[in-house]
């Protein structure tokens, strides 16, 4: 894995996430048996594209063990590296999100956002600044 400039200078740059997809997907799997039939082929496609672009989600340093290896980091990297992925994601992601939003509540989405911020964003207490 290539080190960021912050890592070289001694500061670890953690991967950041704004919505915990893992939490939302777990809810969807529990409530809708068929959701796995939609999500898993899409996840598999991202993993394969990530391998093509030499992206390993386990290379992203995370603050929370539950975030380790999350496909979200592959998706974010693919958005940066692949115009094909950006095109496909622009078509598929709104449909996928719409399906997911019929299964989970707005409160659960807000909880997933809060969890992601708490799990991945470095607070002022953690950076050593006052």
Protein Blocks (a to p, Z undefined) as FASTA:
>chain_A
ZZdfklmnopacddddfbdfklmmmmmmmmmmklmmmmmmmmmmmmmmmmmnopafklpc
cfblklgopaklmmmmmmmmmmklmmmmmmmmmmmmmmmmmmpcfklmmmmmmmmmmmmm
ccfklnopZZ
